[in-house]
Amino acid sequence: MPGVVIRKMHEDDRPRVMELLSFWNMAPRAASPEIPDPERSSLIVEHTFIAIADGTLVGVASYILHGNGFAETASLAVDKAWLGTKVGERLQTIRLIEMQTRGVVRVRTEADRPEVIDWYIRKFGYRIAGTARKKHDFGLSSVDHWTVLELNLTAWHPASSHSNDMSSVVGPGSFPTS
Ligand SMILES: CC(C)(COP(=O)(O)OP(=O)(O)OC[C@H]1O[C@@H](n2cnc3c(N)ncnc32)[C@H](O)[C@@H]1OP(=O)(O)O)[C@@H](O)C(=O)NCCC(=O)NCCS
């Protein structure tokens, strides 16, 4: 996709990132009396990638390191106008590569949309590990539980994801994805 650039998030990207996540009902929120234990309470900027197209932020993908080679994906979302254009695949691939370089061997992902669950399994080799009840309305409101997906990162290679040249992924700065 000419013109789409993937790079690490900067703090000043936060307003647009929150707008994008809010659109999908996925914005992190602080704990409150109504929601004492939010599904997501923060976004770790250093662990977050964004996609920029024609100067506009159109995608975001983050992750959380839990230690002992275990990590969790977080906050993957693409602007509605850009769905189906591989922005999500590129963001997912780049974060998996970075997790691998940080020694992660097992990744957990919670998803609720059937087509997205299928996408994770088909494109990246996840398996379904179970389900978990949502703590509150988050993501797709009509689904009250997460499908818990797991990926063995020791067996995953970016070559298994299509149309991504990830040779220059690691390191600061940005690179064009074409
Ligand atoms: C999951 C998500 C990030 C994927 O982003 P994306 O940029 O659409 O991803 P891709 O283009 O790489 O792949 C999407 C698939 O849907 C297909 N698709 C085509 N047109 C589409 C459209 N208009 N809308 C949605 N999907 C479409 C694509 O062809 C592709 O299928 P394929 O893998 O067989 O080619 C995006 O769907 C999204 O933001 N969903 C809502 C939030 C969400 O559920 N996030 C995940 C939380 S775990």
The ligand as a Gaussian input file, in Angstrom:
#p B3LYP/6-31G(d) Opt

LIG

0 1
 C       -8.869000      -6.396000      13.097000
 C       -8.502000      -5.228000      12.207000
 C       -7.478000      -4.355000      12.918000
 C       -7.919000      -5.735000      10.909000
 O       -7.497000      -4.613000      10.143000
 P       -7.484000      -4.605000       8.532000
 O       -6.584000      -3.498000       8.127000
 O       -8.864000      -4.610000       8.016000
 O       -6.784000      -5.992000       8.288000
 P       -6.384000      -6.657000       6.898000
 O       -6.717000      -5.782000       5.766000
 O       -5.000000      -7.080000       7.066000
 O       -7.294000      -7.975000       6.898000
 C       -8.716000      -7.936000       7.069000
 C       -9.418000      -9.073000       6.379000
 O      -10.785000      -8.717000       6.117000
 C      -11.002000      -8.574000       4.692000
 N      -11.733000      -7.371000       4.292000
 C      -11.852000      -6.910000       3.062000
 N      -12.613000      -5.830000       3.031000
 C      -12.957000      -5.575000       4.272000
 C      -13.738000      -4.560000       4.867000
 N      -14.320000      -3.596000       4.149000
 N      -13.885000      -4.573000       6.175000
 C      -13.319000      -5.524000       6.913000
 N      -12.566000      -6.525000       6.386000
 C      -12.395000      -6.555000       5.073000
 C       -9.621000      -8.469000       4.134000
 O       -9.617000      -8.908000       2.813000
 C       -8.832000      -9.368000       5.044000
 O       -9.065000     -10.709000       4.759000
 P       -7.868000     -11.600000       4.214000
 O       -6.938000     -11.735000       5.367000
 O       -8.479000     -12.872000       3.801000
 O       -7.250000     -10.839000       3.074000
 C       -9.764000      -4.369000      11.868000
 O      -10.736000      -5.224000      11.322000
 C      -10.368000      -3.617000      13.039000
 O       -9.908000      -2.531000      13.398000
 N      -11.425000      -4.200000      13.636000
 C      -12.190000      -3.557000      14.713000
 C      -11.467000      -3.565000      16.022000
 C      -11.023000      -4.944000      16.429000
 O      -11.787000      -5.882000      16.474000
 N       -9.725000      -5.057000      16.758000
 C       -9.108000      -6.300000      17.161000
 C       -9.124000      -6.428000      18.623000
 S       -8.386000      -7.961000      19.135000

